[in-house]
Amino acid sequence: MLKTFLVVAFLFLMGITYGQTELPIPLNLQKTFLKQTRSMDGTPGKNYWQNTADYNINVQYDPLTRYVKGSVEITYQNLSPDTLDEVWFKLYPNLYKKGTPRLSNIAPEDLGEGIVLDTLKINGQIDNRLQVQNGTNMSLKIDPLLPNNSVSFLIHYHYTLNKGSHIRTGEIQQGAAFIAYFFPRIAVYDDIDGWNKYPYLGTQEFYNDFCNFNASITVPKDFVVWATGDLANCNEVLTPEYCKRISQAEQSDTTITIIDINDLATHQITASNPSNTWKFRANNVTDFVFAVSDTYIWKSASVVVDSTTMRRTRVDAVFNPIHNDYYEVVDFARQTVQLMSHRFPKWPFPYSHETVFDGLDQMEYPMMVNDNPVDNRTDAITLTDHEIFHTMFPFYMGINETKYGWMDEGWATLGEWLLSPMIDPTIEDDYGMAPYNRAAGTEVDVPITTLTTQQNGVSMFLNSYPKPALGYLFVKDLLGDSLFYKSLHFYINQWRGKHPMPYDFFNSINTAAGINLNWFWKRWFFDNGYPDLAIDKVKAQKNKYAVVIRAKGSKPVPVDLVLHFEDASTQTIHRDVSAWQNNNNTVTLNFTTERPVKKLMLGSTYIPDTNKSDNVYFIK
């Protein structure tokens, strides 16, 4: 009887919240509302929960052999209402293990035995119960773990870091490496899927719990370590001058060179021990990574990210001195952190530092970025701000990138579009627009809300990057900046440090804006279709014009009609995406102008259109 009542209540609430347009909600996600772990107004439900863990990591890295040897002690807290009789682990280095399923290409010479678990203890006791490894996943039977109880694991392990086939991690060159996913970690257990059993195939990205990390990283003398979290023992691993420079950078608006070529030549940067152990602490973050080098230079500055508290974030660029593009990266990174804090998304940068490391990928981590060198200044800016923007999405927001890539990559793409011209006004960043214009409406163009695990190639790219970015941009335009930021901040404030699903986002924006946007969410994010506008009719009488714009496609997009006058000047008439809210297929633009019009052109950079041949009209 109670279950029937809850279903009826759920359906009734859906009708009130969604009005005339209802979003299709899969059955497994409907259960989260019935269990009240999530609410239809976009806020966490009264029964919302998430698990967490404390990680104590001790790892040794040998740059000559690329040998990684370590131990990880994990105290895992079961805050769910469920009793757990197994725990699932992620063994990400197994991507390079022979026989592991993967969608990324790996050279034969990089395939090996993967991560080897030398010993495993549960609650201090060696346990020989069945461990089942399948690629990057491992399941482990345990004694029943009751709600609000914890279990501890101690794992000793080793593996050899990949030399080539650099997929987000690996050796960069002799003496430099970016080391991610280097320790066994517990998978997410959530209110949607239970254990996250999706394997890491090298394509889809990650989903991790918010945890606390204490890490000790031992490397040979002269090797410097950069990592997620704060360095806790600077005076033990660096000589006093370099600790002093770091402190100066943490208070400086201008760039401080912490390590230059001359410093490297002295071999007096680190403590003189044969090896040094670097200790880092990071609380309430979703991942921990580190990078090492004895040949890179280090530039640093900081910026006020919170005008109320005057809290600052230190921003670093660490790079091979032969890469000329990297000399400005510290400036681009600092400006990105500043703009994120004060311009878009106008939220104080949440971490104490951000390090851009000269690597072989384009990948983000909490407080760290692994960015390859690029050929020109524009690419350096757009790559830097895109990857740093990920600090908010997925890390601060805890997004499940594995299933919902659009919930973080779309925001990073929009951040790139908006921030890059603020850093350099000559940039007009149209990343992803040409591929979408070419592929929209074709077989590969599936709805954005298609699970990322069900996509690859062009469809994954379109639905992760340009399409959701356009959706966010169109809503920003529709709401106007004031209401948009109010709504976005409501979503961030409700779900920071948690795990939002797509409906939490849609419902949060609806609630905070006080506007039912389901008509747009459904047509842009859920439905098939393509964007295609055309100039249908033009009626001109002296200086009065009536221009009919026809939507030939079903995807709603804003209208930008550019008037080209005979004196070579231009004027744009704009209608936001709500012009199509009533399922109408035409919009009439009425305007008066004192100057003779020579030509009408429909469209702009961020308005996709599959057929632009009907977007121009010459006034006779």
N, C-alpha and C positions, 0 to 999 in steps of 0.2 A: 504493500500500500504506500509506504513512504517513497519507494523508488518511483512509482507512478506519479505521485505528487511532485517529485523533483523534476521529472521530465516535463510535465505540464507547466510547471513554474518556469523552467528553462525556455520552453518554446514561447510562453507569454512574454518573458523578458526580452527575448530576441525580437519579438514583434514591436515592443515599445521602443527598444534601442534602435532598431534598424528602420522602423517605419516601412515605407513602401518597397525599399530595396533591401534584400537580405543577402548577406555574404554566405556562400556555401561553406559549411564547416564540416570537415571530416569527422567521422564518428569518434575516433580516438581523441580528437581535440575537444569535442563536445563534452567528453567525460571530465575534462579539467574544470569546466564550469559547474557540472553537476557535483563534483567533489569539493567545489569552492576553493580550489587552489588558485584559480584565476577568476576575475570578475568581468562581467560584460561591459563595465565602464572603463576597462583598460587598466585597472589597478590590480596588484596582487590580491588574491582572495584571502579570506580570513584563515584559511587552512594552508596557505602557501608555505612551502618548505624547500630547502635545498641542503644537500650534504656538503661536507667540507673536510679538509685534512691539513695536518701539519707535516711538512717534509724537512727532514734534516739530511742534507746531501753532502757527502765527502767524495770528491772525485780527483783523480790524478790524470793529467794529460801530458803525453810525450809528443812534442811536435815533430821529432825525427821519425818516429815509427807510426804516429797517429793512433797510438794505443790509448784507449780510454778505460780506466779501471776505477770502480767506485763502489760506494755503498749508499743505500737510501733507507732511512728509517721513516716510516709513515704511520702516523696515528690518524686513523680514519673514523669520523664521527657519522653515525647513522641518525640523521635528524628526520628521516622519513617516518611515516606511520607503518612501514612494512618491516617484517622480520626478514633479514637477508641470510640465505644459506650458501651464497657464493659471492665472490667479488671478481669483477672483470678489470683487467689491466690493459694498458696500452704499451706495447713494446715497439715504439716507432723505428728504432734502428733496424728492425727486421724488414723494412722496405728494401734493404740491400742484401737480404738473405736469399740464397738460392731456393727457388721454388715458391717464393712468396707471390701471391697474386698482386698485380700492379697495372696501372694504366700509363705509367711514365717509363720512358726508355732509360735503361741502365746498361752501361758498357759491361761486357762479361768480366773484365778485370776488376770491376768494383763489386762484384757479387761475392759473398763470403758466407760465414756461418751466422751472421746477425749477432744479436745480443745474447750472451751466454749468462745464465743465472747460476752463479757458483754455489750459493747457499740461499735458503729462504726460511725464515723463522716467522711463526705466527704467535703473537703474545709471548715472545721470548723462547719458544720451543721450536726445534726443527720439526717440520711437518711434512710427511711424505705422501700426503693425499694427492690425488690426481690433479696435475696441472695440464690443461689442454691449451696448447698453442696452435693458433691458426693465423698465419701471417703476422700482422701487427697486433692481433688480439690474443689475450690469454685469460682463460677462466680458471678460477681456483675455488674449490669447495672449502667452506669454513664451518665451524660450529655456529649455530644460529646466532645472528647478531640482532638483538632486540632493538626496537626504537629507543632513541636517546641513549644508546650505548656506543662504545668505541672498540676498535680492534687495532692492534699494532702489527706491522710487518717490518722485518729487517731483511733486506736483499743485498747480497754482494754480487757484483756483475762485472762483465768486461765486454768490449767489442773494439773493432778497428774502424776508425772514422774513414769515410769514403774519401779517396784522393780526387777522383773525377766524378762525372755524373752528378753534378752538384744540384740537388733538389732541396733548396732552402737551407741546407746545412752541408758542411764538409770543409776540406782543406781548400784554401783560396790560392795560396802559393807557398813555397817553402818558407816557413816562419810566420804564417798567418792562417787562421782558421776561424770559421764561425760555427759554433757547436750548439745545436738545438736538438730537442727531443732525445736527450742523451741519458735519461734515467727512466726506469720503470715507473709508471704512474697509474693511479686508479682512474678508471673511466667515470664519466658522469652517470649517476643514477638519478633520474628526474621523474616528475609527475606525468610526463607524456609517454615516454618509451620504456621506462624502467632503465635498464642498463643500455648505454650507448654501444651497440654492437656493430656499428658500421666500421668496416676495416679502413685503414688509411691506405689508399691506393696511389698516392703521389699527386693526385689532382685535387679533389675536394680538400677543403682545409679542416679546421679543428674545432673541437668543443671540449672545454675544460671547466672544472669547478674553480671557484674562488678559494684559494688556499694560502697558507703562510709558508714561506720558504726561508730556511737558514742553509746557506751553501758555503762550503769550504772547497776552494779550487786550487790545487797544487800544480805549479808549472816550474820549469827551470828558471834560473837567474836570467835577468834581462828581458824576460817575457812579461808584458803588461796584460792585465785582464780587465775587460769591460763586461758588465753584466746587468741583467735585471736587478733592481734593488739598489740599496745604498751600501757603499764600501764601509765596512765597520772597523777596519784595522789599517788605515792608510799608513800610519807611522811604522807599522811592522813590515810593510812590503815595498814602500817607496821611500826614497831618501827625503829629508825634510823640505828641500827646495820644491819638489814636485807636489807635495801635499799643500805647501803654501800657495802654489799656483792654482791648484784646484779650488782652494778656499777663495782666492781672489776672483776666479771665474764665476763662482757662485753668487758674487755680489756685483758683477761687472756688466754694464750694458754694451761694452765694447769687447772685441775678441781678444782673448788671452791665448798665446801659444804655450801650451803646457809641455809638449815635446816637439822639438824640431830636429832637423838632420844633424846638427851639431851635438845635440843632446844624445842622440843615438850613438854617435861615434865615441862618446866617453865611456859607455857601458857602466855608468854610475847612476842610472835612473832607479833601479830597484835595489832592495837590500842585497848584500853581498853573499847571502847564503847560497849553497848549491841549488836549492829550490826554495820557493816561497809559497805560502798558503794564503790566498786571498779570500777574505770572508765577506759575504754579502747577505743582507737581510731584505726581504720583500714580503709585506703582509697584504693579504686580500687581493691577490693577483691571480690570473688564470694560467700563467706559465712562467718558466724561468729558463733563460738562455745565457750563454756567455761567448765571448770572442777573445782571441789572444793574438799577439804579434810582438816581435822584437824588431820590426823594421818600419812600422807605421808612425806617422806623426799625428799629433793630437792638438786640435784647436777647440776652444771652448768659450762660451759666453752665457749670460743668463738674462732672464726677462721677467718682469712682474706679470704674473698670470691672474692674480686676484687683487683688484684695486681696493677691496675692503680691508683685507688682512696684510696686503703688500707682500704676499707669499711669492717667491721666485722659483722658476724652474731653470736648471742648468741644461744647456744644449751643447752637445759635442759632435764634432766631425773627426773621425779617426780613419786615416787613409794612407795609401801608398803615395809617396811624394811625387812619383812620375805621372800621376793622374791629375792633369791640370784642371779638369772640371770640378774636382773636389775642393779646391781652395775657396770657392764661394759657397760650398754646401753648408758650412756652419752659419752663414748669413741667411741662406734660404730656410734652414731649419729653425733658426731663431725667429724669423719673421712668421713662419708657419705657426709656431707655438703661440706667438703673440696674437696673430690674427684669429686663430681658433678660440683663444680666450676672450677676445674683445669684439670680433666681427662676425665670425661664423664657425661654430654654432653658438658663439657668445657664452661659453661655459668655461670656467677656469680650468686650465690644463691640470689633470688630476694627479700627476706624478712629479717627483722631485727632479728627475732628469730624463733626458731623451738623447740617445747616442745613435748617430748614423754611422754605420761601419761599412767600409769599402769592401764589398764582397762580390759574389757571383750570382746574385739573385735579385729579386725585387719583392722582399718579404718583410712583414712586420711582426713584432713581438712586444710584450709589455716593456716599455722603456728602451727598446732596441729596434734597430732597422738594419737589415742586410741588403744593401743597395749596390748594384754593379755600377762601374763608371759608365758615362754616356758621352755622346759625341758633341753635344752643344748645350748652351746655357738654358734654352727653353726646356729641353728634356731633363736637365738637372733639376730645374724648379718643379716641373710637374711630377717627376718621380718622387722628389723629396716630400712635397706637401701631401701627395696621395698616401704614401706609406705612413707618414706621421699621423695623418688624419685617422688612421685605423686605431689610434689610441682610444678614441671615443667608441668606435664601432669596429671590432667586436669586444675589445678588452674591458672597457669601463662598463659596458652594457651586458657582457656575458652571453653574447649571441651564439647560437648553434650554427656555425659556419658550414658544418658538414651538410646539413639539410637545407639551410636557408642562406645561401651565399649572398643573395640580394640584400639581406638585412644589414650587411656591413660593406660589401664592395660598392653597392649603389651609393651609400653615403660618402665613401672615400672618393668616388668618381665625382659626385657633386662638389665635394670639398675641393678637389683638384680644379674643376671648372671655375669655381668662384674665387678661390684664393690665389691661383696663379696670376691672373691679371692684376690683383692687388699688389703682388710682389714685383711684377714687371708689366706695366700697362700695354706693352706692345704684344702681349700674348693673347691670342684668341684660341683657347683650348677646346677643340672639338673631338676629344678622345672618344672613340666608339661610335660617333655619329655616322660616318660613312658606311661601316659594316651594317649598322641597323637599317639605314636607307636601302642598302642592297638586298638585305635578307628579310625585311619585314613582310609578313604574309606568306612566306614560303614554308615548305615542309619543316624546316629546322626551327621555325619561329613559334615556339610553344609558349604557353602562359608563364609569366614571371613566377607564379607560385608553384610551378612544377618543382618537385624536390630536386635540389642540386645533385643528389646521388643518382638521379635518373637521367642526367644530361652529360654531354661532353661536347667538345669542339665548339662550333659556332653557337649552338643554342645555349651552352653554359656561359659563354662570353656575353652574349646579348642580355641574358637574364640576370647575370651578376653585375654588370657594369652599366651600359648606357640606358637600358630600359627602366630599371628602378630609379636611376639618377634623374631621368626625365620626369618620372612620376613624382618624386620628391620636389623637384623644381617647379612643376606645374602647381602643386599644392601651395608652395611658398608664394607663387604669383597670385593664386586665387585668394588666399587668406590675407595677403599683405604682410609686411615684415612684422608688425607689432603682434598680430594674432598668431602668425606662424611661430615666432619665437616663444610666445606663451605656451603654445601647444607642444612644441618640441621639447621645451624645458620640463613641461609636465610629464611627458613620456620618459625623459632622462631621469628625472627625480624619482619617479615611481619604480624604475627598473634598473638603475645603476646598482652594480654588485649583485644582480640577480640574472635570471635566464628568461628574457622575453621571447614569446613566440610571435608569429605574424599578427595574430588577432589582437594581441596585447598592444602592438603598435597602432593598428587601424583604430581600435576602440579608444586608445589614449588620445589620439589626435581628435577624434570625433567629440569626446567628452570635453577636452580642454577648449576646443574651438567653439563648442556649442553649436556646431553645424554638422549635419549628417552628410558625410562625404562618401557613403557607401556606393552611391551611383558611380563615383569616379573610381574608388578602390576596385569595384567589381569589373568595370570595363577595362581599366588599365592593367591591373595586376592578375585578374582571374580569367578573363575571357580571351579567346582567340581574336584575331583581327589585325588590321594594319592602319597606319595613319596616311591619309591622302586627302588633301584639300585642293580645290580648284577655284579659279575665278570663273563663275558661271555666267553672270550677266553684269553689264555695266550700263547704267543710264546716266547720261551727262546732259545737263541743261544749264548753259552758261557756266557759272562757278559752283553749281550744286551737283553732287554726285550721289548715286545710290549703287553700291557694288554688292552683288550677291555672291557670297562665298558658299560653295557646296562641299559637304563632307562626303567624299566618295568611299572612304574607308570608315570602319566602325570605331577606331581608336580616337578618343577625343584629344585634341591638341589645341593650344592657344592659336589665335589668329594674329598675325603681323602682316599688315598691308603697307608696303612702302610706296609712297608717292614720290615719283621722280619728276621734278619740275623742269621746265625749259631752261631755267637759269642754272641748272646742274645741282641745285640743292635738293634735299630730301626731307621727308617727314614720314613718321611711322604711326599708323593707327593700330592700336592694340586692343584685343579682347582676350581676357583670360579663359581658361578651359571651361568655366561654367557656362560659356556661351552655348554648349552642347548638352547641358544638364537635362533638358526635357526630351532627349532623344530626337530632337529636330535635326534635319540634315541640311538646312540652309541657315545662314545668318546674313542679314543685310546691314552693311555699313553705310550710314548716311553722313556726309560731311560737306562742308563748304570751304572753299579756298579762294584766296584772292589772286594767286599766281597760276598761270597756265600749267596744266599737268601734261606731261609728255608720255609717261609710262607708269603702269601699276605693276608691282612685283609682290608676290605672295611668299611669305616664309622668312626664316632667319636661322641662325646657327643651331639653336636648340629646339627647332620645330621640325621633326622628321616628316618626310613626305616621300612616298614610294614612286610618285610620278610628278616630276616638276615641269613637264612640258606644257601643262595647262596653268602655270602659275604666273604667266606674264600676259599683260594686255596693253596694247599701244593705243593711245587716245588719238583718234583721227581728227 
